[in-house]
Amino acid sequence: MEPIKDIGIRRFQMEPIDDIGIRRFWMEVLDAEDQLRTLFSKVLDAKDLLWTLNFEDPRRQS
């Protein structure tokens, strides 16, 4: 399993706002969306693995 990349917000200097700055910003937005989808997919995979191993949440024990 590969590590999750940093998905922090980066600062852009877009003074004045130009097409290149907007494109660069939009590419960062799409990259962050892709990373979040990857992270969510890995969370679901881990949930499925725990379910397969018949893991029980200790908080649910009576």
C-alpha positions in Angstrom: 0.0 0.0 0.0 1.5 3.3 -1.0 1.5 6.3 1.4 -1.0 9.1 1.1 0.5 12.3 -0.2 0.3 15.6 1.6 -3.1 17.1 0.8 -2.5 20.5 2.5 -3.7 23.7 0.9 -1.0 25.5 -1.0 -0.8 29.3 -1.4 -0.8 30.7 -4.8 0.3 34.2 -5.8 -2.2 35.1 -8.4 -1.7 38.9 -8.7 -3.0 39.6 -11.3 -5.2 36.6 -11.9 -4.2 35.1 -15.2 -5.1 31.9 -17.1 -1.9 30.1 -16.0 -2.5 30.8 -12.3 -6.2 29.7 -12.6 -5.1 26.5 -14.4 -2.5 25.8 -11.8 -4.9 26.3 -9.0 -7.6 24.1 -10.7 -5.0 21.3 -11.2 -4.3 21.5 -7.4 -8.0 21.2 -6.7 -8.3 18.2 -9.0 -5.2 16.6 -7.5 -6.6 17.1 -3.9 -9.9 15.6 -5.0 -8.1 12.6 -6.4 -6.1 12.1 -3.2 -9.3 12.3 -1.1 -10.9 9.7 -3.3 -7.8 7.5 -2.9 -7.9 8.0 0.9 -11.6 7.2 1.1 -11.1 4.1 -1.0 -8.3 2.9 1.3 -10.6 3.5 4.3 -13.3 1.4 2.7 -10.7 -1.3 1.9 -9.6 -1.3 5.6 -13.3 -1.5 6.7 -13.9 -4.5 4.4 -10.7 -6.2 5.6 -11.8 -5.8 9.3 -15.3 -7.0 8.4 -13.7 -10.1 6.6 -11.6 -10.8 9.7 -14.8 -10.6 11.8 -13.5 -7.7 13.8 -15.9 -6.5 16.5 -15.8 -3.0 17.8 -14.9 -3.2 21.6 -17.3 -0.3 22.2 -20.2 -2.5 21.2 -19.5 -5.3 23.7 -22.0 -5.6 26.5 
